[in-house]
Amino acid sequence: MLLEVKNLSKEFKTKKTLGGENKLLKAVSDISFSLEAGESLGLVGESGCGKSTTGRMIAKLLAPTSGEIFYEGKNIAPYSERQMKSIRGDIQMIFQDPFSSLNPRQTVGTIVGTPFKVNGIEPVGGVKQEVQRLLELVGLNPDHYNRFPHEFSGGQRQRIGIARAIALKPKLIIADEPVSALDVSIQAQILNLLNELRKELNLSMIFIAHDLAVVRNFCDRVAVMYLGKMAEIGTSHDTFTNPHHPYTKALMSAVPLPDPTISRPNRIRLEGEVPSPIDPPSGCRFRTRCWKAQDICATTEPVLTALSGTSAACHFPE
């Protein structure tokens, strides 16, 4: 087991309003999942459900409020920056925005070579030669070593970010919506590149995304989140073909079909707005929008229960 997350939570203090008090925003609440070596896990859900916060906690860019993060059997959740230094190279992130994740004042050579400098590593043949090898590996011209980020397109910038992420030969990469800011024509190229690198370098990956079609084809397993909680988790095939949680079923029914002439009579249209994470509903957090909700849903919080193919947190699974 490469990674095991147990009861992970993250709360943020909101700013004090006039005449009010600080409140706690419960971004992630008591989630658990695992990841095998070489496996890819997709994290999906609506905006604000806690996907990116979860990824940043695993990378220790955010300190968890509570819970445990076991990486290769060691709980790194309470680790300090000094303690994280020895394994920082094993866990890397690819960020969503290729425009803001690169320093505009640094050349590509400096950006991709920074991990070596920070960790005091001298690659065989020197940093420049290794950086040029990495640029070529992600499909960029190694002669562009001295160019600045503004001289590249969005897709090329994301390739630079990928080169930086794989520089130290990590075991786990957390890709936070790596293609959502790119043109559709470029998205496929970046996804193919990530898939090739995953196989070639034997990378494990947590892939955070909104595009369910991408997750279905890219990930081995899928975890569905709603309002900071884990709603359902299972293999990609089982989650998409036989979802058990009502929210997962609603997500799947919302995927657009390529043929506009095909009608979808069984499409599920959720009513109401997503509740505030500052004051989430009692019991099941999805109950305020669920067509199957009953009294027990308001009083008792459901736990992830193994069903046929997936595990779902629902009192009345499909």
GUNU-382214 format. One record per residue (C-alpha): residue number from 1; residue in one letter; x, y, z. Coordinates in steps of 0.02 Angstrom, whole numbers. Layout:
N
+--------+-------+--------+--------+--------+
: drenmi : vexza :     xx :     yy :     zz :
+--------+-------+--------+--------+--------+
:    NUM :     A :      X :      Y :      Z :
...
+--------+-------+--------+--------+--------+
***
This chain:
318
+--------+-------+--------+--------+--------+
: drenmi : vexza :     xx :     yy :     zz :
+--------+-------+--------+--------+--------+
:      1 :     M :      0 :      0 :      0 :
:      2 :     L :     79 :    165 :    -55 :
:      3 :     L :    -47 :    284 :     24 :
:      4 :     E :   -184 :    264 :    153 :
:      5 :     V :   -290 :    410 :    213 :
:      6 :     K :   -389 :    386 :    374 :
:      7 :     N :   -523 :    504 :    443 :
:      8 :     L :   -443 :    657 :    362 :
:      9 :     S :   -523 :    825 :    400 :
:     10 :     K :   -485 :   1007 :    364 :
:     11 :     E :   -570 :   1160 :    438 :
:     12 :     F :   -539 :   1343 :    399 :
:     13 :     K :   -582 :   1492 :    508 :
:     14 :     T :   -686 :   1621 :    417 :
:     15 :     K :   -660 :   1807 :    438 :
:     16 :     K :   -756 :   1887 :    577 :
:     17 :     T :   -909 :   1982 :    515 :
:     18 :     L :   -971 :   2145 :    590 :
:     19 :     G :  -1045 :   2103 :    759 :
:     20 :     G :  -1017 :   1917 :    729 :
:     21 :     E :   -890 :   1784 :    770 :
:     22 :     N :   -766 :   1676 :    676 :
:     23 :     K :   -848 :   1521 :    605 :
:     24 :     L :   -774 :   1356 :    548 :
:     25 :     L :   -786 :   1307 :    365 :
:     26 :     K :   -781 :   1118 :    356 :
:     27 :     A :   -693 :   1092 :    189 :
:     28 :     V :   -656 :    906 :    214 :
:     29 :     S :   -739 :    798 :    345 :
:     30 :     D :   -678 :    628 :    400 :
:     31 :     I :   -634 :    547 :    233 :
:     32 :     S :   -538 :    385 :    208 :
:     33 :     F :   -467 :    298 :     55 :
:     34 :     S :   -311 :    206 :     -4 :
:     35 :     L :   -199 :    200 :   -157 :
:     36 :     E :    -92 :     56 :   -219 :
:     37 :     A :     77 :     80 :   -304 :
:     38 :     G :     53 :    113 :   -490 :
:     39 :     E :   -134 :    147 :   -470 :
:     40 :     S :   -230 :    302 :   -523 :
:     41 :     L :   -376 :    367 :   -419 :
:     42 :     G :   -497 :    497 :   -484 :
:     43 :     L :   -573 :    623 :   -363 :
:     44 :     V :   -735 :    696 :   -432 :
:     45 :     G :   -877 :    805 :   -370 :
:     46 :     E :   -950 :    980 :   -381 :
:     47 :     S :   -843 :   1135 :   -357 :
:     48 :     G :   -812 :   1165 :   -172 :
:     49 :     C :   -832 :    983 :   -119 :
:     50 :     G :   -654 :    973 :    -51 :
:     51 :     K :   -560 :    886 :   -192 :
:     52 :     S :   -416 :   1010 :   -208 :
:     53 :     T :   -404 :   1031 :    -19 :
:     54 :     T :   -385 :    843 :     -2 :
:     55 :     G :   -247 :    841 :   -133 :
:     56 :     R :   -153 :    983 :    -50 :
:     57 :     M :   -162 :    898 :    120 :
:     58 :     I :    -89 :    738 :     49 :
:     59 :     A :     53 :    839 :    -28 :
:     60 :     K :     71 :    928 :    141 :
:     61 :     L :     43 :   1099 :     64 :
:     62 :     L :    -98 :   1113 :    191 :
:     63 :     A :    -91 :   1045 :    368 :
:     64 :     P :   -240 :    933 :    408 :
:     65 :     T :   -349 :    979 :    557 :
:     66 :     S :   -363 :    796 :    606 :
:     67 :     G :   -337 :    623 :    532 :
:     68 :     E :   -192 :    519 :    470 :
:     69 :     I :    -98 :    508 :    304 :
:     70 :     F :      4 :    349 :    292 :
:     71 :     Y :    135 :    357 :    155 :
:     72 :     E :    229 :    192 :    138 :
:     73 :     G :    171 :    145 :    313 :
:     74 :     K :    224 :    309 :    398 :
:     75 :     N :     99 :    436 :    461 :
:     76 :     I :    158 :    599 :    382 :
:     77 :     A :      9 :    703 :    441 :
:     78 :     P :    100 :    776 :    593 :
:     79 :     Y :    268 :    794 :    501 :
:     80 :     S :    355 :    963 :    507 :
:     81 :     E :    435 :   1042 :    354 :
:     82 :     R :    603 :    975 :    410 :
:     83 :     Q :    534 :    798 :    426 :
:     84 :     M :    447 :    810 :    257 :
:     85 :     K :    608 :    857 :    167 :
:     86 :     S :    665 :    676 :    152 :
:     87 :     I :    505 :    622 :     61 :
:     88 :     R :    456 :    786 :    -22 :
:     89 :     G :    526 :    726 :   -187 :
:     90 :     D :    416 :    570 :   -182 :
:     91 :     I :    252 :    669 :   -182 :
:     92 :     Q :    233 :    804 :   -315 :
:     93 :     M :     89 :    910 :   -382 :
:     94 :     I :     34 :    968 :   -553 :
:     95 :     F :    -69 :   1126 :   -532 :
:     96 :     Q :   -227 :   1178 :   -622 :
:     97 :     D :   -172 :   1345 :   -693 :
:     98 :     P :    -16 :   1333 :   -802 :
:     99 :     F :     -7 :   1523 :   -809 :
:    100 :     S :      5 :   1561 :   -622 :
:    101 :     S :    100 :   1404 :   -569 :
:    102 :     L :    260 :   1457 :   -659 :
:    103 :     N :    368 :   1603 :   -605 :
:    104 :     P :    364 :   1728 :   -751 :
:    105 :     R :    535 :   1797 :   -702 :
:    106 :     Q :    625 :   1631 :   -715 :
:    107 :     T :    680 :   1537 :   -870 :
:    108 :     V :    617 :   1362 :   -906 :
:    109 :     G :    788 :   1294 :   -861 :
:    110 :     T :    781 :   1375 :   -689 :
:    111 :     I :    600 :   1320 :   -658 :
:    112 :     V :    628 :   1136 :   -700 :
:    113 :     G :    801 :   1136 :   -619 :
:    114 :     T :    743 :   1210 :   -453 :
:    115 :     P :    698 :   1040 :   -374 :
:    116 :     F :    878 :    984 :   -396 :
:    117 :     K :    945 :   1145 :   -320 :
:    118 :     V :    826 :   1144 :   -171 :
:    119 :     N :    864 :    963 :   -128 :
:    120 :     G :   1050 :    975 :   -161 :
:    121 :     I :   1049 :    844 :   -300 :
:    122 :     E :   1177 :    844 :   -440 :
:    123 :     P :   1113 :    736 :   -585 :
:    124 :     V :   1233 :    635 :   -690 :
:    125 :     G :   1293 :    750 :   -829 :
:    126 :     G :   1239 :    907 :   -738 :
:    127 :     V :   1076 :    998 :   -706 :
:    128 :     K :   1064 :   1076 :   -879 :
:    129 :     Q :   1079 :    910 :   -968 :
:    130 :     E :    949 :    829 :   -855 :
:    131 :     V :    828 :    975 :   -877 :
:    132 :     Q :    845 :    964 :  -1065 :
:    133 :     R :    811 :    777 :  -1055 :
:    134 :     L :    653 :    810 :   -954 :
:    135 :     L :    595 :    942 :  -1078 :
:    136 :     E :    616 :    819 :  -1220 :
:    137 :     L :    526 :    685 :  -1119 :
:    138 :     V :    370 :    795 :  -1103 :
:    139 :     G :    372 :    844 :  -1287 :
:    140 :     L :    461 :   1012 :  -1282 :
:    141 :     N :    614 :   1071 :  -1377 :
:    142 :     P :    766 :   1054 :  -1261 :
:    143 :     D :    843 :   1205 :  -1348 :
:    144 :     H :    710 :   1314 :  -1266 :
:    145 :     Y :    802 :   1298 :  -1101 :
:    146 :     N :    830 :   1486 :  -1086 :
:    147 :     R :    656 :   1543 :  -1136 :
:    148 :     F :    531 :   1621 :  -1016 :
:    149 :     P :    354 :   1556 :   -980 :
:    150 :     H :    268 :   1697 :  -1077 :
:    151 :     E :    348 :   1631 :  -1237 :
:    152 :     F :    248 :   1468 :  -1224 :
:    153 :     S :     65 :   1424 :  -1251 :
:    154 :     G :    -47 :   1357 :  -1112 :
:    155 :     G :    -20 :   1176 :  -1161 :
:    156 :     Q :    168 :   1200 :  -1170 :
:    157 :     R :    169 :   1283 :   -999 :
:    158 :     Q :     77 :   1134 :   -926 :
:    159 :     R :    210 :   1021 :  -1001 :
:    160 :     I :    340 :   1127 :   -910 :
:    161 :     G :    244 :   1100 :   -748 :
:    162 :     I :    240 :    913 :   -781 :
:    163 :     A :    428 :    912 :   -814 :
:    164 :     R :    456 :    999 :   -648 :
:    165 :     A :    342 :    874 :   -559 :
:    166 :     I :    434 :    720 :   -624 :
:    167 :     A :    610 :    792 :   -604 :
:    168 :     L :    646 :    702 :   -439 :
:    169 :     K :    568 :    538 :   -498 :
:    170 :     P :    418 :    542 :   -380 :
:    171 :     K :    313 :    392 :   -333 :
:    172 :     L :    150 :    490 :   -314 :
:    173 :     I :     85 :    635 :   -418 :
:    174 :     I :    -69 :    735 :   -371 :
:    175 :     A :   -141 :    813 :   -529 :
:    176 :     D :   -261 :    952 :   -481 :
:    177 :     E :   -372 :    974 :   -635 :
:    178 :     P :   -219 :    980 :   -749 :
:    179 :     V :   -317 :   1003 :   -911 :
:    180 :     S :   -468 :   1109 :   -859 :
:    181 :     A :   -383 :   1274 :   -907 :
:    182 :     L :   -330 :   1211 :  -1080 :
:    183 :     D :   -415 :   1206 :  -1250 :
:    184 :     V :   -507 :   1044 :  -1287 :
:    185 :     S :   -388 :   1005 :  -1430 :
:    186 :     I :   -239 :   1017 :  -1310 :
:    187 :     Q :   -321 :    921 :  -1167 :
:    188 :     A :   -306 :    754 :  -1256 :
:    189 :     Q :   -121 :    782 :  -1288 :
:    190 :     I :    -85 :    819 :  -1105 :
:    191 :     L :   -190 :    670 :  -1047 :
:    192 :     N :    -98 :    555 :  -1167 :
:    193 :     L :     68 :    623 :  -1103 :
:    194 :     L :     17 :    593 :   -921 :
:    195 :     N :    -40 :    417 :   -963 :
:    196 :     E :    123 :    377 :  -1052 :
:    197 :     L :    227 :    446 :   -908 :
:    198 :     R :    122 :    351 :   -781 :
:    199 :     K :    160 :    187 :   -868 :
:    200 :     E :    341 :    226 :   -911 :
:    201 :     L :    389 :    290 :   -738 :
:    202 :     N :    268 :    177 :   -640 :
:    203 :     L :    185 :    327 :   -559 :
:    204 :     S :     39 :    322 :   -439 :
:    205 :     M :    -82 :    465 :   -468 :
:    206 :     I :   -226 :    555 :   -385 :
:    207 :     F :   -318 :    639 :   -527 :
:    208 :     I :   -436 :    780 :   -476 :
:    209 :     A :   -561 :    826 :   -612 :
:    210 :     H :   -736 :    879 :   -660 :
:    211 :     D :   -740 :    791 :   -827 :
:    212 :     L :   -812 :    620 :   -791 :
:    213 :     A :   -771 :    554 :   -965 :
:    214 :     V :   -587 :    592 :   -935 :
:    215 :     V :   -590 :    507 :   -764 :
:    216 :     R :   -677 :    354 :   -833 :
:    217 :     N :   -542 :    324 :   -963 :
:    218 :     F :   -393 :    381 :   -861 :
:    219 :     C :   -419 :    313 :   -685 :
:    220 :     D :   -423 :    137 :   -612 :
:    221 :     R :   -537 :    189 :   -469 :
:    222 :     V :   -653 :    335 :   -437 :
:    223 :     A :   -697 :    424 :   -274 :
:    224 :     V :   -850 :    537 :   -274 :
:    225 :     M :   -855 :    679 :   -148 :
:    226 :     Y :  -1000 :    789 :    -93 :
:    227 :     L :   -985 :    935 :     28 :
:    228 :     G :   -823 :    873 :    106 :
:    229 :     K :   -880 :    693 :    127 :
:    230 :     M :   -844 :    534 :     31 :
:    231 :     A :  -1006 :    480 :    -54 :
:    232 :     E :   -946 :    329 :   -153 :
:    233 :     I :   -785 :    243 :   -204 :
:    234 :     G :   -751 :     96 :   -318 :
:    235 :     T :   -674 :     38 :   -480 :
:    236 :     S :   -699 :    151 :   -629 :
:    237 :     H :   -803 :     21 :   -720 :
:    238 :     D :   -920 :    -16 :   -574 :
:    239 :     T :   -941 :    166 :   -522 :
:    240 :     F :   -992 :    221 :   -696 :
:    241 :     T :  -1097 :     70 :   -746 :
:    242 :     N :  -1180 :     30 :   -579 :
:    243 :     P :  -1175 :    179 :   -458 :
:    244 :     H :  -1259 :    152 :   -290 :
:    245 :     H :  -1260 :    325 :   -210 :
:    246 :     P :  -1401 :    439 :   -272 :
:    247 :     Y :  -1278 :    583 :   -295 :
:    248 :     T :  -1163 :    476 :   -402 :
:    249 :     K :  -1312 :    422 :   -505 :
:    250 :     A :  -1363 :    605 :   -529 :
:    251 :     L :  -1185 :    649 :   -583 :
:    252 :     M :  -1182 :    509 :   -712 :
:    253 :     S :  -1351 :    559 :   -782 :
:    254 :     A :  -1289 :    737 :   -809 :
:    255 :     V :  -1148 :    685 :   -926 :
:    256 :     P :  -1194 :    759 :  -1098 :
:    257 :     L :  -1219 :    640 :  -1243 :
:    258 :     P :  -1127 :    674 :  -1407 :
:    259 :     D :  -1288 :    652 :  -1508 :
:    260 :     P :  -1416 :    791 :  -1473 :
:    261 :     T :  -1555 :    690 :  -1554 :
:    262 :     I :  -1548 :    558 :  -1417 :
:    263 :     S :  -1671 :    596 :  -1278 :
:    264 :     R :  -1633 :    553 :  -1097 :
:    265 :     P :  -1799 :    526 :  -1007 :
:    266 :     N :  -1716 :    461 :   -848 :
:    267 :     R :  -1603 :    610 :   -821 :
:    268 :     I :  -1599 :    663 :   -639 :
:    269 :     R :  -1615 :    849 :   -605 :
:    270 :     L :  -1562 :    895 :   -429 :
:    271 :     E :  -1662 :   1033 :   -347 :
:    272 :     G :  -1598 :   1166 :   -228 :
:    273 :     E :  -1423 :   1231 :   -196 :
:    274 :     V :  -1274 :   1146 :   -116 :
:    275 :     P :  -1280 :   1186 :     72 :
:    276 :     S :  -1145 :   1293 :    149 :
:    277 :     P :   -994 :   1199 :    219 :
:    278 :     I :  -1000 :   1321 :    365 :
:    279 :     D :  -1166 :   1246 :    419 :
:    280 :     P :  -1187 :   1076 :    335 :
:    281 :     P :  -1347 :    975 :    358 :
:    282 :     S :  -1358 :    849 :    499 :
:    283 :     G :  -1346 :    665 :    459 :
:    284 :     C :  -1320 :    636 :    273 :
:    285 :     R :  -1258 :    795 :    190 :
:    286 :     F :  -1345 :    753 :     27 :
:    287 :     R :  -1517 :    731 :    105 :
:    288 :     T :  -1576 :    909 :     67 :
:    289 :     R :  -1567 :    871 :   -120 :
:    290 :     C :  -1600 :    684 :   -118 :
:    291 :     W :  -1764 :    610 :   -183 :
:    292 :     K :  -1744 :    458 :    -68 :
:    293 :     A :  -1717 :    552 :     96 :
:    294 :     Q :  -1811 :    492 :    251 :
:    295 :     D :  -1807 :    533 :    436 :
:    296 :     I :  -1654 :    425 :    471 :
:    297 :     C :  -1555 :    526 :    345 :
:    298 :     A :  -1571 :    681 :    455 :
:    299 :     T :  -1526 :    594 :    619 :
:    300 :     T :  -1394 :    466 :    572 :
:    301 :     E :  -1241 :    495 :    463 :
:    302 :     P :  -1217 :    351 :    340 :
:    303 :     V :  -1048 :    262 :    330 :
:    304 :     L :   -962 :    189 :    178 :
:    305 :     T :  -1033 :     15 :    156 :
:    306 :     A :   -968 :   -114 :     33 :
:    307 :     L :  -1095 :   -155 :   -101 :
:    308 :     S :  -1080 :   -243 :   -269 :
:    309 :     G :   -925 :   -164 :   -347 :
:    310 :     T :   -919 :     -2 :   -246 :
:    311 :     S :   -935 :     65 :    -69 :
:    312 :     A :  -1069 :    197 :    -41 :
:    313 :     A :  -1118 :    305 :    108 :
:    314 :     C :  -1307 :    295 :     94 :
:    315 :     H :  -1450 :    224 :    199 :
:    316 :     F :  -1550 :    183 :     42 :
:    317 :     P :  -1425 :    143 :    -96 :
:    318 :     E :  -1481 :    116 :   -274 :
+--------+-------+--------+--------+--------+
***
